[in-house]
Amino acid sequence: MKIKDLFTLSVKYVNGYRRRYLFLFCAMSFGFCVISVTGSLKDGMARSVYYSARDHYSGDIIIAGFEKEIKSENHIYAETIPLIQEKIEETGINPYKKILRTMQHQDSFIHYNGGAVPVKYVTGVDWEAERDYFYTLNFVEGDPSVDFDDETIIISAPMASRLGARAGDIVLLETETLHGQKNTAFFTVGGIIDDRSIFGYFKVFAPRRAVNKIIGFAPDDCSTIGLIFDNSADIESSRQKLQEALTGIVPLRPLVYDRDGFDREQDWNWSGVMFFLLTIGVYISEVSQILQALNILAYFLYVVTLLIILVSAGVTYRLILHERIKEIGAMRAIGFYEKDIRRALAFEAIILASVSIVTGFCAALLLNHVISYLPFSRFPGFDIFLNNGRLLAVYNFAATSINIAATYIILLVAVYVPAFRLSRSPLPEMLAGGFKG
């Protein structure tokens, strides 16, 4: 029998036995919804953590200079920067952006109108070079399209709220120099951003040259050089190439892969500036362990859900085929081949799985939309997994394809065994309703 005719017949049978298939349809739709929601939220949390950390540390690969003799520790001298940039070009790793920043994370404060708030991170940036980054931030006040000058500072909304400061106000930044003395400078608030993540809650952006002046760096010095890539799969190989290229050019420590290794390498004694080539995974390795635990939980739910679908399908098809044995026997009697019977039942499973997958995915979209509005930011420390205060889902094409394929395979496996046994049963036994499943 032609495939087209078998498929049409299968559609009619699915519709005719829709009440019998209802339980299996609900089980499969619910199961696909669960694995879709679990996987997409897990991927969304991992992505939020990664991109928040990348924005904070300024790259997928961070070239960081450490000088133990100074208070701020992070330091790259201006004369070294061209050497590093030359080697980056020679390796051909081709980052689409190179970012120079000065990071000050010693005791710092913003003073305004008799009040003061602590600043965890004073980040010196080049306004023009990072303009596209500031366009991605949520400005409560101010406009990122404005040309900020060397006396402009951007502060977070929680800090502005505590100080009572508005865009256009003049605030005093107090911080420590590289030798530990206190220094201050006045800045005009050019913008207020709503960044309530762990990286942005007590963080300010100011011109790199201005920050350099306050802490005692030369005008063109920096703390880190960040490299951002289009393809995350190339990051580790690019780091190894750059490590090889810079060996002998600047003092380098070996590559590290987690925070513990990074801390051990920093325990070594050296003089002058020592360089580390770091990735985001090194900085957030503790958070990565939490995400690994979530992965294990997600895989457990994934396996349990597929087992539920398999058992539900097995029970449902056993009952349905027991009811349809005479009908299928009649099909055999009028000339249907065994393979036609198996194909028709397989088509029924495919049709049912397709409808269930679409329904389950739509339910997952709706559920994720509802979850995104739940106040997870109220849980201490959970902000690191959020994007602008919301838990967002990320639908990975490869993961979704695997989920779809697994659902089809599970259902086809569940129907194949009874369908094979049924199609090979003696015709008199089938017409007498003697098939046992």
BELUR-V30462 format. One line per field, one symbol per residue. phi: phi as a letter, one per 40 degrees, with the letter a starting at -180 (. if undefined). A space follows every 50 residues. Layout:
BEGIN
phi = ???
END
This chain:
BEGIN
phi = .cdcccccccccccccbcccccccdccccccccccccccccccccccccc cccccccgicbbcbbbbccbccgcabcdccdccccccccccgcfccabbb bbbbbccbabbafgbabcbcbbbcbcdccbdcccccccccbgbcccccbc bbbbbccccccccgcbcgcbbbcbabccbgccabacbcccabbcbbcccb cbbbbacccccdcccgccdbcababbbbbcbccccccccccccccccgcb cbcccbbacccccccccccabgbbbbbbbccccbcccccccccccccccc cccccccccccccccccccccccccccccccccchccdcccccccccccc ccccccccccccccdccccccccccccccdgcdccbbfgbcbcbcccccc cccccccccdcccccccccccccccccdccccgcccg
END
